[in-house]
Amino acid sequence: MTHLVNLVEEWEALEEYTGEKLGFYQILDCDGKVEVRIATGRLGFRRAFDRADDMLLARILSFCSKRQFIQISKNVRDDVFFK
């Protein structure tokens, strides 16, 4: 079964929605840019930043840390995770 994440364009929308929900985030290197992906509940946010010192990126990562969101390092299909 496939689950969908509804992406929002503005970080503030996800920030306000979160409440006490558990969240996950991932930081990726994409062709020299820093891409961040955040999911909480059924909402998600993703954006690529040209610079690692971007103020919005710092705000997002601080938010994730304060809310104790879990950082995801990699994705693996569940049917091949245990062998």
Order of alpha helices (4+ residues) and beta strands (2+ residues): beta-alpha-beta-beta-beta-alpha-beta-alpha
